[in-house]
Amino acid sequence: MSASEAPLVCLPDYAVHHPVGQARASVFLLHGAFGAKEYWRTQVQALTQAGYRVVSWDAPGYGLSALPVPLTIDHCARALSLLLEKEGDTRNVVMGHSMGGMIAQQAWRYARARIHGYVLSATSASFGSPDGDWQKEFVRARVAPLDQGHSIPEYAPKMLRAMMAPNAQGAAVELLISTVSQMREETFRAAVAAIVGFEGRDLLPTLDIPVLCIAGELDVTAPAAVMQKMAGKIAGAEFVSLTGLGHFGWAEEPPRFNAAVLNFLAQHFPQP
């Protein structure tokens, strides 16, 4: 695709949440392929109560924004660079979950000077070859129900619960399911396609900022062992595996996930 054919990169929809008193830093929250900014409720509350300013976005094609054609990780990363330019503080931490973590990493190519820390949740530095058996099955399993005529509200709950720990429940889990169930089909399909072929392993040795890689012990989508290996390629990166949790640790057990994030932030981004 030529530059003239590429979709225009626009500032995404977002919300800003302010703490009481002086902010320690700004934390940018990037949702995964299945989600939207609304599902970060418990994280927004925990972060603002701890003194951090929070900016949560709807990635391009999510929420009320038009779907770029094609939707790519790189396009989203460039949109994030615009958001960092507009809403960035003197210290900015980007927290990305799953696809959001891929976008966060890719944004290093465009907004390195505005990113001072990362929290990478249940993500990867590389999806692998689009022609791989695992990659093909990943796509097939997620779009097959749509091809068979099922709606997202009909099958999203089962799909999401299969990615969590057994018996995961609670308000944050229900919020996650409700949020994903409202996704547009075209965005859902485009997001799955965008993940395929992501390659960011070359970026890992260049990350010279504090990084927390946080995984769920039971996650088979972004396995803890893969994330630990990823953390090992980033100088000084910290790795946390949340025992007994799956792909959506922040929703499955918010207090434990939030505690790990807040401990990292307190260590590297204390009150100025």
C-alpha positions in Angstrom: 0.0 0.0 0.0 1.4 3.4 -0.9 1.4 6.4 1.4 -1.4 8.0 -0.5 -3.6 4.8 -0.1 -2.9 4.4 3.7 -5.7 5.4 6.0 -5.4 8.8 7.6 -4.1 8.6 11.2 -6.3 10.5 13.5 -6.4 11.2 17.2 -8.4 8.4 18.8 -11.3 8.7 21.2 -10.1 8.8 24.8 -10.9 9.7 28.4 -8.8 11.5 31.0 -9.1 10.6 34.7 -7.4 12.9 37.3 -6.2 12.0 40.7 -6.8 14.1 43.8 -3.8 16.4 44.2 -0.6 16.4 42.2 -0.2 13.5 39.7 2.8 11.2 40.1 2.8 10.4 36.3 0.3 9.7 33.5 -0.6 6.1 32.8 -2.0 5.4 29.3 -4.3 2.3 29.2 -4.5 0.4 25.9 -7.2 -2.4 25.8 -6.8 -5.6 23.9 -8.3 -6.8 20.6 -11.5 -7.7 22.5 -12.5 -4.7 24.5 -12.7 -0.9 24.8 -11.7 1.8 27.3 -14.7 1.1 29.5 -13.5 -2.2 30.8 -10.6 -0.6 32.8 -12.9 0.6 35.6 -11.1 -1.1 38.5 -7.6 -0.1 37.1 -8.7 3.5 36.7 -10.0 3.7 40.2 -6.9 2.1 41.7 -4.5 4.2 39.7 -6.2 7.5 40.4 -6.5 6.7 44.1 -2.8 6.1 44.1 -2.1 9.5 42.6 -1.7 8.7 38.9 -3.4 10.6 36.1 -5.0 8.1 33.7 -5.7 8.3 30.0 -7.7 5.4 28.5 -8.3 5.2 24.8 -10.5 3.4 22.3 -8.1 2.2 19.7 -8.8 3.2 16.1 -12.0 1.4 14.9 -13.3 0.9 18.5 -15.9 2.9 20.3 -17.3 5.6 18.1 -14.3 6.0 15.8 -14.3 4.8 12.1 -12.6 1.6 11.3 -9.3 2.3 9.4 -8.9 0.0 6.4 -6.7 -1.8 6.9 -6.5 -1.8 10.7 -2.9 -2.6 11.6 -0.8 -2.5 14.8 1.4 0.1 13.1 -1.6 2.4 12.4 -2.7 2.1 16.0 0.9 2.8 17.2 1.0 6.0 15.2 -2.4 7.0 16.6 -1.0 6.4 20.0 2.0 8.7 19.3 -0.5 11.5 18.5 -2.3 10.9 21.8 1.0 11.0 23.7 1.9 14.2 22.0 -1.5 15.8 23.0 -2.0 14.3 26.4 1.5 13.3 27.5 3.0 14.5 30.8 6.6 14.8 31.9 6.5 11.1 32.8 4.3 8.7 30.8 3.7 5.0 31.4 2.0 3.0 28.7 0.1 0.0 29.9 -1.1 -2.3 27.1 -3.0 -5.6 27.4 -2.7 -8.3 24.7 -3.0 -6.4 21.4 -2.7 -3.2 23.3 0.7 -4.4 24.4 1.8 -4.9 20.8 0.6 -1.4 20.0 2.6 -0.1 23.0 5.8 -1.7 21.8 5.3 -0.6 18.2 4.8 3.0 19.4 8.4 3.0 20.6 9.3 3.5 17.0 7.4 6.8 16.9 7.2 8.2 20.4 10.3 7.0 22.2 10.9 10.4 23.8 7.4 10.5 25.3 7.4 7.0 26.8 9.1 6.6 30.1 7.8 3.2 31.3 5.8 0.2 30.1 3.5 -2.3 31.7 3.0 -5.1 29.2 0.1 -7.4 30.1 -0.5 -10.8 28.6 1.1 -9.9 25.3 4.0 -10.9 23.0 6.7 -9.3 21.0 5.9 -11.4 18.0 2.8 -13.3 16.8 4.8 -15.5 14.5 4.3 -16.4 10.9 0.7 -15.9 9.6 1.1 -19.3 7.9 1.9 -21.2 11.1 -0.6 -23.8 12.3 -1.1 -22.2 15.7 -1.6 -18.8 14.1 -4.2 -20.1 11.6 -6.1 -21.9 14.4 -6.0 -18.7 16.5 -7.8 -16.8 13.7 -10.1 -19.6 12.7 -11.3 -20.2 16.3 -12.2 -16.6 16.7 -13.9 -15.8 13.4 -15.6 -19.2 12.7 -18.6 -18.4 14.8 -19.2 -15.2 12.9 -18.9 -17.1 9.6 -21.5 -19.5 10.9 -23.9 -16.7 11.6 -23.5 -16.3 15.3 -23.4 -12.8 16.8 -20.7 -11.5 19.0 -23.1 -11.3 22.1 -24.0 -15.0 21.4 -20.5 -16.4 21.5 -18.2 -13.8 23.1 -19.0 -14.9 26.7 -18.0 -18.5 26.0 -14.8 -17.4 24.1 -13.7 -15.0 26.9 -14.4 -17.5 29.7 -12.3 -20.1 27.9 -9.4 -17.7 28.1 -9.8 -17.2 31.8 -9.1 -19.3 34.9 -11.8 -21.8 35.7 -14.7 -20.3 37.7 -13.5 -16.7 37.2 -16.3 -14.4 38.3 -17.0 -11.0 39.7 -18.0 -7.5 38.5 -14.8 -6.9 36.5 -15.4 -10.2 34.6 -19.0 -9.3 33.8 -17.9 -5.8 32.7 -15.3 -7.4 30.4 -17.9 -9.7 28.8 -20.5 -6.9 28.5 -17.9 -4.6 26.9 -16.7 -7.1 24.3 -20.3 -8.2 23.5 -20.9 -4.6 22.3 -18.1 -4.7 19.7 -18.9 -4.2 16.1 -18.3 -7.3 14.0 -16.1 -5.5 11.5 -13.8 -4.3 14.3 -13.7 -7.8 15.8 -12.6 -9.3 12.5 -10.1 -6.6 11.7 -8.5 -6.8 15.1 -7.9 -10.5 14.8 -6.4 -9.9 11.4 -4.2 -7.1 12.7 -2.5 -9.3 15.4 -1.4 -11.8 12.8 2.1 -11.2 11.7 3.0 -8.7 14.3 6.8 -8.6 14.7 8.5 -6.4 17.3 11.3 -8.5 18.7 13.9 -6.1 17.3 12.5 -3.5 19.7 13.1 -5.4 22.9 16.9 -4.7 23.2 16.3 -1.0 22.6 13.9 -0.5 25.5 16.0 1.5 28.0 13.1 2.4 30.4 11.5 0.5 33.3 9.3 -2.3 32.0 7.0 -4.7 33.8 5.9 -7.8 32.0 2.9 -9.4 33.8 1.4 -12.7 32.8 -1.3 -15.2 34.0 0.0 -18.6 35.0 -2.8 -20.3 33.1 -2.8 -18.2 30.0 -2.5 -20.2 26.8 -2.9 -17.2 24.5 0.1 -15.3 25.8 1.8 -18.0 28.0 3.7 -17.0 31.1 6.8 -18.8 29.8 6.8 -16.7 26.6 6.4 -13.5 28.5 9.2 -14.4 30.8 11.4 -15.0 27.8 10.3 -11.7 26.4 11.2 -9.9 29.7 14.7 -11.6 29.6 15.4 -9.7 26.3 14.7 -6.3 27.9 17.5 -5.0 30.1 16.3 -4.6 33.7 12.7 -5.7 32.9 10.6 -7.2 35.7 8.5 -10.2 35.3 5.4 -11.2 37.3 3.4 -14.4 36.9 0.0 -14.3 38.6 -0.7 -17.8 39.8 -4.1 -19.3 39.0 -5.1 -16.6 36.5 -5.6 -16.7 32.8 -5.4 -14.1 30.0 -7.5 -11.4 31.7 -5.8 -11.3 35.1 -6.8 -7.6 35.6 -10.5 -8.7 35.4 -10.2 -12.1 37.0 -8.6 -10.8 40.2 -8.2 -7.0 40.0 -6.7 -6.5 43.5 -3.7 -8.8 42.8 -3.1 -7.4 39.3 -3.4 -3.8 40.5 -1.1 -4.5 43.4 1.6 -5.7 41.0 1.2 -2.7 38.8 1.1 -0.2 41.7 4.2 -1.7 43.2 6.1 -1.3 39.9 4.8 2.3 39.5 5.7 3.3 43.1 9.2 2.0 42.6 9.9 3.8 39.3 7.5 6.7 39.3 7.1 8.0 42.9 5.7 11.4 43.8 8.0 14.0 42.3 
